[in-house]
């Protein structure tokens, strides 16, 4: 930007160009550079990253008009479309036709507020409404409120057999959002919910109830360290996301429950069109010998090609790595190809820590995929991956929106 030798200059004015929906007053509030203060080139670099992290902005450039002892700064902003419909169709494992429809606005009122909801039918009715405003009260303080009524048919594993249950979760969540500084963010709050399990078919056991209803309270704490730099669809840097939850229950069958996991992300740009992406998840929960273990083994969560909810555990270590290469890049469309390896291991419910090192609990998948990216629409990334096991004949296609990680 060419400001490094002129940091004794004063910022005379700050102007944003290219804005369509986003409010300039909001952007002035969240950036570190202020009118009347000294110019700081490092702060300007931080401002650019801060703005690029917003869903509404996919690129920012700074130009200036130099005066005798001051600068007029101009932030040239390239906005993303942030009102996004959500539409999906699929077939469930029991051959039911399923669909999901919804709409979200990730820049409501032009102030980085996300609001929306969805309806899903997979043989059962599910809906959710969500509100998230990271800067609702100030630059540092925000609020999130979520309500969910979720129903799905899920397998539970016990006694070397399994049974399918109808699972229903009705929850209301209120979270405080606090940004300590550029790199460190905290989320904390409470989720009050009711869980219901109803037996459908499969194995039965005297130790596993066929109907279960329980009221719970979940206390949540998240710590997000983010030092990523954005180059359109390519990323570079490190990010860590810690999630800690403590659940109290009113039912004797499910004890008070603790769960924590940390996702570590590392991205590196390679050559002019390459991006190496990595995610390591390490997580543990209360080690109850229960079919309701929290860490699932699933296509859409950790290992591409493994199947849908094929196992559960009370401890997990998963490593995903992939190389993304840009094959086509024009004004609004980018196409990426990728090659990946997904590997993971689970601790069985009630098992020992050394379960993580047992061969029968380790799964390794590899594969290739494509990404179709609309650079002008927030998170408009359609992905398709084909994954296959390096240890047996398991394989499959995985579709989704957004990068896998």
C-alpha positions in Angstrom: 0.0 0.0 0.0 3.1 2.3 0.2 2.4 3.9 3.6 5.3 2.4 5.6 7.4 5.6 5.4 4.6 8.0 6.2 3.1 6.9 9.5 3.4 10.4 11.0 0.6 11.5 8.7 -2.9 11.9 10.0 -6.0 10.3 8.5 -8.1 13.1 7.3 -11.0 11.1 6.1 -12.2 7.5 5.4 -14.5 6.8 2.5 -16.0 3.5 1.3 -16.6 3.0 -2.4 -18.6 0.2 -4.0 -21.1 -0.3 -1.2 -24.5 -1.6 -2.1 -26.2 -2.8 1.0 -23.5 -2.5 3.7 -23.6 0.7 5.8 -20.5 2.8 5.7 -21.2 3.8 9.4 -21.0 0.2 10.4 -17.7 -0.4 8.6 -16.2 2.7 10.2 -17.1 1.3 13.6 -15.4 -2.1 13.2 -12.1 -1.1 11.5 -9.2 0.0 13.6 -8.2 3.0 11.5 -10.0 6.2 12.7 -10.3 9.7 11.3 -8.0 12.2 13.1 -5.6 9.5 14.2 -2.1 8.7 12.9 -1.7 6.5 9.8 -0.6 3.0 10.6 0.2 0.6 7.8 -0.1 -2.5 10.0 -3.5 -1.4 11.1 -4.5 -0.9 7.5 -3.5 -4.5 6.7 -5.6 -5.6 9.7 -8.5 -3.5 8.5 -8.4 -5.3 5.1 -8.5 -8.7 6.7 -11.3 -7.6 9.1 -13.4 -6.5 6.2 -12.7 -9.6 4.1 -13.9 -11.8 7.0 -17.4 -10.3 6.7 -19.8 -12.4 4.7 -20.8 -9.3 2.7 -17.3 -8.6 1.3 -15.1 -10.7 -0.9 -12.3 -8.3 -1.7 -11.0 -4.9 -0.5 -8.4 -2.6 -1.8 -7.1 0.7 -0.3 -6.2 3.8 -2.3 -5.5 7.3 -1.0 -5.4 10.9 -1.7 -2.3 12.5 -0.1 -2.5 15.9 1.3 0.4 18.0 2.8 0.3 16.3 6.2 -2.6 13.9 5.9 -4.3 11.2 3.9 -7.8 10.7 2.6 -8.2 6.9 2.7 -10.5 5.2 0.2 -11.6 1.6 0.9 -12.7 0.1 -2.4 -15.1 -2.6 -1.4 -16.3 -5.5 -3.6 -19.6 -6.8 -2.1 -21.0 -10.3 -2.1 -24.6 -11.2 -2.5 -25.7 -12.3 0.9 -29.4 -13.2 0.6 -29.2 -16.9 -0.2 -31.9 -19.4 -0.7 -31.3 -23.0 0.5 -32.6 -25.9 -1.5 -31.6 -29.5 -1.3 -32.9 -32.9 -2.3 -31.7 -36.4 -1.4 -32.7 -39.9 -0.6 -32.4 -41.2 2.9 -30.9 -44.5 3.9 -34.4 -46.0 4.0 -35.1 -44.8 0.5 -37.4 -41.9 1.5 -37.3 -38.8 -0.6 -36.1 -35.8 1.4 -35.9 -32.1 0.8 -34.8 -28.9 2.6 -35.8 -25.3 1.8 -34.8 -22.1 3.5 -33.4 -18.6 3.1 -30.7 -16.7 5.0 -29.6 -13.1 4.9 -26.0 -12.7 6.1 -26.0 -8.9 5.9 -29.4 -8.0 7.3 -29.8 -4.2 7.5 -26.3 -3.8 6.1 -24.7 -4.5 9.5 -23.3 -8.0 9.4 -26.4 -9.5 11.0 -27.3 -13.1 9.9 -31.0 -14.0 10.0 -33.0 -16.8 8.5 -34.3 -20.3 8.8 -35.2 -23.5 7.0 -37.8 -26.3 6.8 -36.7 -29.9 6.2 -38.8 -33.0 5.4 -37.0 -36.4 5.5 -40.1 -38.3 6.4 -40.4 -36.0 9.5 -40.8 -32.3 9.9 -37.8 -30.2 11.0 -37.4 -26.4 11.2 -35.0 -23.8 12.5 -34.8 -20.1 12.9 -31.4 -18.3 13.5 -30.2 -14.8 14.5 -26.6 -13.8 14.9 -25.3 -10.2 15.3 -21.6 -10.2 16.2 -21.5 -6.4 16.5 -25.0 -5.7 17.8 -24.0 -3.8 20.9 -20.6 -2.5 20.0 -17.5 -3.5 17.9 -16.7 -6.1 20.5 -20.1 -7.4 21.8 -22.8 -9.2 20.0 -25.7 -11.8 20.4 -26.9 -15.0 18.8 -30.3 -16.6 19.3 -31.3 -20.0 17.7 -34.4 -22.2 17.9 -34.4 -25.7 16.4 -37.0 -28.5 16.2 -35.1 -31.4 14.6 -36.4 -34.8 13.7 -34.4 -37.6 12.1 -34.1 -41.4 12.0 -30.8 -42.4 13.5 -29.0 -45.6 14.2 -27.9 -46.4 17.7 -25.1 -49.0 18.3 -25.0 -51.4 21.3 -24.2 -55.0 22.1 -22.5 -55.5 18.6 -25.9 -54.7 17.0 -27.9 -51.6 16.2 -31.5 -50.2 16.2 -33.1 -47.3 14.4 -34.7 -44.6 16.6 -36.7 -41.5 15.7 -34.7 -38.7 17.3 -36.3 -35.3 18.2 -34.4 -32.3 19.6 -36.3 -29.1 20.5 -33.9 -26.4 21.6 -33.6 -22.7 22.3 -30.1 -21.2 22.5 -28.9 -17.7 23.6 -25.2 -16.9 23.2 -23.1 -13.9 24.0 -20.4 -13.0 21.4 -17.2 -11.2 22.4 -14.3 -10.2 20.3 -11.3 -9.5 22.5 -9.1 -8.2 19.6 -8.3 -9.0 15.9 -7.3 -12.6 16.6 -9.3 -13.7 19.6 -13.1 -14.3 19.8 -15.2 -15.9 22.5 -18.8 -17.3 22.5 -20.6 -18.4 25.6 -24.2 -19.1 26.6 -26.9 -21.6 27.3 -29.0 -24.0 25.3 -32.2 -25.4 26.9 -33.5 -28.4 25.1 -35.7 -31.5 25.2 -34.5 -34.8 23.6 -36.8 -37.6 22.6 -35.9 -41.1 21.3 -38.6 -43.4 20.0 -37.7 -47.0 18.9 -38.5 -47.8 15.3 -36.9 -51.2 14.4 -33.8 -53.3 14.9 -32.2 -54.9 17.9 -33.5 -54.5 21.5 -31.8 -54.6 24.8 -33.0 -54.4 28.4 -30.4 -51.8 29.1 -31.5 -49.5 26.2 -34.9 -47.9 26.6 -37.3 -48.0 23.6 -38.7 -44.6 24.5 -36.8 -41.9 26.2 -37.7 -38.2 26.9 -35.3 -35.9 28.8 -35.0 -32.2 29.5 -31.4 -30.9 29.4 -29.5 -27.7 29.8 -26.3 -27.2 27.8 -23.7 -24.6 28.9 -21.4 -23.7 25.9 -18.1 -22.0 25.6 -16.1 -21.4 22.3 -12.8 -19.9 21.8 -11.8 -18.9 18.3 -8.2 -17.9 17.4 -8.2 -16.7 13.8 -5.0 -15.6 12.0 -6.2 -16.4 8.4 -5.4 -14.2 5.4 -7.8 -14.2 2.5 -6.9 -14.1 -1.2 -10.4 -14.5 -2.8 -11.0 -18.3 -2.5 -7.5 -19.1 -1.3 -6.5 -19.0 2.4 -3.3 -18.8 4.3 -2.5 -19.0 7.9 -3.6 -20.8 11.1 -7.0 -21.0 12.9 -8.0 -22.9 16.1 -11.5 -23.4 17.3 -12.1 -24.8 20.8 -15.6 -26.0 21.7 -16.5 -26.9 25.3 -20.0 -28.1 26.4 -21.4 -29.2 29.8 -24.8 -30.9 29.8 -27.1 -31.5 32.8 -29.9 -33.9 32.5 -33.2 -34.6 34.4 -33.1 -38.3 33.4 -31.3 -41.1 35.4 -30.4 -42.9 32.1 -28.2 -40.1 30.9 -25.8 -38.7 33.4 -24.3 -35.2 33.5 -22.2 -35.0 30.4 -19.0 -33.2 29.4 -17.7 -32.8 25.9 -14.8 -30.8 24.4 -13.1 -30.8 21.0 -10.6 -28.6 19.2 -10.3 -28.1 15.5 -6.9 -26.9 14.2 -6.7 -25.5 10.7 -3.7 -24.7 8.7 -3.7 -23.3 5.1 -0.8 -22.5 2.8 -0.9 -21.0 -0.7 1.3 -23.0 -3.1 2.5 -21.6 -6.4 0.0 -19.3 -8.2 -3.1 -21.4 -8.1 -2.6 -24.0 -5.3 -3.9 -24.1 -1.8 -3.0 -26.8 0.8 -5.7 -27.1 3.5 -5.5 -29.1 6.7 -7.8 -29.8 9.6 -7.0 -31.8 12.8 -9.8 -32.5 15.3 -9.1 -33.9 18.7 -12.1 -34.4 21.0 -13.2 -36.3 24.1 -16.4 -36.6 26.1 -17.6 -38.3 29.2 -16.9 -42.0 28.6 -20.4 -43.4 29.2 -21.1 -46.9 27.9 -24.1 -45.7 26.0 -25.4 -45.9 22.4 -25.9 -42.2 22.5 -22.2 -41.4 22.2 -21.7 -37.9 20.7 -18.9 -38.3 18.1 -20.3 -39.6 14.9 -18.5 -41.2 12.0 -20.2 -39.6 8.9 -19.7 -38.6 5.3 -20.6 -35.0 5.9 -18.5 -34.5 9.0 -15.2 -36.2 8.8 -14.5 -39.0 6.3 -15.7 -38.6 2.8 -17.1 -41.9 1.4 -17.6 -43.7 4.7 -21.4 -43.5 4.7 -24.1 -41.8 6.9 -23.8 -42.2 10.7 -22.0 -45.5 10.5 -20.6 -45.4 14.1 -20.3 -43.4 17.3 -17.6 -42.9 19.9 -16.6 -40.9 23.0 -13.3 -39.9 21.7 -12.1 -38.9 18.3 -9.0 -37.9 16.4 -9.5 -37.0 12.7 -7.1 -35.5 10.2 -8.2 -34.1 6.9 -5.8 -32.8 4.3 -6.3 -31.8 0.7 -4.7 -29.9 -2.1 -6.9 -27.5 -4.0 -5.9 -26.3 -7.4 -7.6 -23.6 -9.4 -8.5 -25.0 -12.9 -10.6 -22.1 -14.1 -10.8 -18.5 -12.8 -12.8 -15.7 -14.4 -14.7 -12.7 -13.2 -17.3 -14.5 -11.1 -16.7 -18.2 -11.5 -13.8 -20.3 -10.2 -13.5 -24.1 -10.6 -11.2 -26.0 -8.3 -10.0 -29.6 -8.4 -8.9 -31.3 -5.2 -7.2 -34.5 -4.0 -7.6 -35.5 -0.4 -6.9 -37.9 2.4 -9.2 -38.2 5.4 -8.2 -40.4 8.4 -9.7 -40.9 11.8 -10.0 -43.1 14.8 -12.6 -43.4 17.6 -12.8 -44.5 21.2 -15.7 -46.9 21.7 -18.3 -45.9 24.3 -17.0 -47.1 27.7 -13.7 -48.1 26.1 -10.1 -47.3 26.8 -7.9 -44.5 25.5 -5.9 -47.1 23.6 -9.0 -47.7 21.5 -7.7 -44.8 19.4 -4.7 -46.9 18.4 -6.4 -50.1 17.6 -6.4 -51.0 13.9 -10.1 -51.9 13.8 -11.1 -48.4 14.9 -8.9 -46.6 12.3 -10.4 -45.6 9.0 -8.5 -44.0 6.1 -10.1 -42.6 2.9 -8.8 -40.9 -0.1 -10.3 -39.3 -3.2 -10.8 -36.4 -5.6 -13.4 -33.7 -6.0 -14.5 -30.5 -7.7 -15.5 -27.1 -6.4 -17.7 -24.6 -8.3 -17.3 -21.2 -6.7 -19.3 -18.1 -7.4 -17.0 -15.4 -6.1 -19.7 -12.7 -5.8 -22.1 -14.7 -3.6 -21.2 -15.5 0.0 -20.3 -19.1 0.5 -21.6 -20.1 -2.9 -19.4 -23.1 -3.2 -20.9 -26.3 -4.6 -18.6 -29.3 -3.8 -18.6 -32.9 -4.9 -16.1 -35.5 -3.6 -15.6 -39.1 -4.4 -14.0 -40.9 -1.5 -12.8 -44.5 -1.2 -11.4 -46.5 1.7 -7.7 -47.5 1.6 -8.5 -50.5 3.8 -11.7 -52.1 2.4 -14.3 -51.6 -0.4 -16.3 -48.8 1.2 -16.7 -45.8 -1.1 -19.2 -43.1 -2.1 -20.0 -39.6 -3.4 -20.4 -36.6 -1.0 -22.2 -33.4 -2.1 -22.4 -30.2 -0.1 -22.3 -26.4 0.1 -19.1 -24.6 1.2 -15.6 -26.0 1.4 -15.4 -29.3 3.4 -13.2 -27.4 5.9 
